Amino acid sequence: MRIEPADDAMFRERDAWRYDPPYDFYNSDGLPVKNPELFFAVRDDDGALAGFYFFEPADGAVFYGLGLRPDLAGRRLGEQFVLSGLEFARSLYGRRRIVLDVAAFNERAIRLYKRVGFTEFGRHSVTFESYGAVEFVDMERPG
């Protein structure tokens, strides 16, 4: 896999992704992306988009966001995908604390993040027009 700065083509491809419920919460629905310069495309050896990473440095930590193409989810590829993103973040930002948040209903992802060294440090809710209030688990991994 190769990681490269995201471009408009990557965002168009990602907009077409459709996850099965309840993970359809993660569909982008064509909404504009905030801070596109913080996104990276993850492409397989054939150049197909396999996923994306998002890294935003803030307060001595790096906020980590990621997404795996829907047809690749649930195929035991997540751990390597998450770890590859962490390694890439380290090459960009050095050894820093990594933080992320994940919808509390996404127990599959929470188990994965715990397996690779993240721990919960809080929770918060965000209200979405289409979904109502959604609880998120705040997680961190030391640098």
Secondary structure as a PSIPRED ss2 file (coil, helix, strand):
# PSIPRED VFORMAT (PSIPRED V4.0)

   1 M C   1.000  0.000  0.000
   2 R E   0.000  0.000  1.000
   3 I E   0.000  0.000  1.000
   4 E E   0.000  0.000  1.000
   5 P E   0.000  0.000  1.000
   6 A C   1.000  0.000  0.000
   7 D C   1.000  0.000  0.000
   8 D H   0.000  1.000  0.000
   9 A H   0.000  1.000  0.000
  10 M H   0.000  1.000  0.000
  11 F H   0.000  1.000  0.000
  12 R H   0.000  1.000  0.000
  13 E H   0.000  1.000  0.000
  14 R H   0.000  1.000  0.000
  15 D H   0.000  1.000  0.000
  16 A C   1.000  0.000  0.000
  17 W C   1.000  0.000  0.000
  18 R C   1.000  0.000  0.000
  19 Y C   1.000  0.000  0.000
  20 D C   1.000  0.000  0.000
  21 P C   1.000  0.000  0.000
  22 P C   1.000  0.000  0.000
  23 Y H   0.000  1.000  0.000
  24 D H   0.000  1.000  0.000
  25 F H   0.000  1.000  0.000
  26 Y H   0.000  1.000  0.000
  27 N C   1.000  0.000  0.000
  28 S C   1.000  0.000  0.000
  29 D C   1.000  0.000  0.000
  30 G C   1.000  0.000  0.000
  31 L C   1.000  0.000  0.000
  32 P C   1.000  0.000  0.000
  33 V C   1.000  0.000  0.000
  34 K C   1.000  0.000  0.000
  35 N C   1.000  0.000  0.000
  36 P H   0.000  1.000  0.000
  37 E H   0.000  1.000  0.000
  38 L H   0.000  1.000  0.000
  39 F E   0.000  0.000  1.000
  40 F E   0.000  0.000  1.000
  41 A E   0.000  0.000  1.000
  42 V E   0.000  0.000  1.000
  43 R E   0.000  0.000  1.000
  44 D C   1.000  0.000  0.000
  45 D C   1.000  0.000  0.000
  46 D C   1.000  0.000  0.000
  47 G C   1.000  0.000  0.000
  48 A C   1.000  0.000  0.000
  49 L E   0.000  0.000  1.000
  50 A E   0.000  0.000  1.000
  51 G E   0.000  0.000  1.000
  52 F E   0.000  0.000  1.000
  53 Y E   0.000  0.000  1.000
  54 F E   0.000  0.000  1.000
  55 F E   0.000  0.000  1.000
  56 E E   0.000  0.000  1.000
  57 P E   0.000  0.000  1.000
  58 A E   0.000  0.000  1.000
  59 D C   1.000  0.000  0.000
  60 G C   1.000  0.000  0.000
  61 A E   0.000  0.000  1.000
  62 V E   0.000  0.000  1.000
  63 F E   0.000  0.000  1.000
  64 Y E   0.000  0.000  1.000
  65 G E   0.000  0.000  1.000
  66 L E   0.000  0.000  1.000
  67 G E   0.000  0.000  1.000
  68 L E   0.000  0.000  1.000
  69 R C   1.000  0.000  0.000
  70 P H   0.000  1.000  0.000
  71 D H   0.000  1.000  0.000
  72 L H   0.000  1.000  0.000
  73 A C   1.000  0.000  0.000
  74 G C   1.000  0.000  0.000
  75 R C   1.000  0.000  0.000
  76 R C   1.000  0.000  0.000
  77 L C   1.000  0.000  0.000
  78 G H   0.000  1.000  0.000
  79 E H   0.000  1.000  0.000
  80 Q H   0.000  1.000  0.000
  81 F H   0.000  1.000  0.000
  82 V H   0.000  1.000  0.000
  83 L H   0.000  1.000  0.000
  84 S H   0.000  1.000  0.000
  85 G H   0.000  1.000  0.000
  86 L H   0.000  1.000  0.000
  87 E H   0.000  1.000  0.000
  88 F H   0.000  1.000  0.000
  89 A H   0.000  1.000  0.000
  90 R H   0.000  1.000  0.000
  91 S H   0.000  1.000  0.000
  92 L H   0.000  1.000  0.000
  93 Y H   0.000  1.000  0.000
  94 G C   1.000  0.000  0.000
  95 R C   1.000  0.000  0.000
  96 R C   1.000  0.000  0.000
  97 R E   0.000  0.000  1.000
  98 I E   0.000  0.000  1.000
  99 V E   0.000  0.000  1.000
 100 L E   0.000  0.000  1.000
 101 D E   0.000  0.000  1.000
 102 V E   0.000  0.000  1.000
 103 A E   0.000  0.000  1.000
 104 A C   1.000  0.000  0.000
 105 F C   1.000  0.000  0.000
 106 N C   1.000  0.000  0.000
 107 E H   0.000  1.000  0.000
 108 R H   0.000  1.000  0.000
 109 A H   0.000  1.000  0.000
 110 I H   0.000  1.000  0.000
 111 R H   0.000  1.000  0.000
 112 L H   0.000  1.000  0.000
 113 Y H   0.000  1.000  0.000
 114 K H   0.000  1.000  0.000
 115 R H   0.000  1.000  0.000
 116 V C   1.000  0.000  0.000
 117 G C   1.000  0.000  0.000
 118 F C   1.000  0.000  0.000
 119 T E   0.000  0.000  1.000
 120 E E   0.000  0.000  1.000
 121 F E   0.000  0.000  1.000
 122 G E   0.000  0.000  1.000
 123 R E   0.000  0.000  1.000
 124 H E   0.000  0.000  1.000
 125 S E   0.000  0.000  1.000
 126 V E   0.000  0.000  1.000
 127 T E   0.000  0.000  1.000
 128 F E   0.000  0.000  1.000
 129 E C   1.000  0.000  0.000
 130 S C   1.000  0.000  0.000
 131 Y C   1.000  0.000  0.000
 132 G E   0.000  0.000  1.000
 133 A E   0.000  0.000  1.000
 134 V E   0.000  0.000  1.000
 135 E E   0.000  0.000  1.000
 136 F E   0.000  0.000  1.000
 137 V E   0.000  0.000  1.000
 138 D E   0.000  0.000  1.000
 139 M E   0.000  0.000  1.000
 140 E E   0.000  0.000  1.000
 141 R E   0.000  0.000  1.000
 142 P C   1.000  0.000  0.000
 143 G C   1.000  0.000  0.000
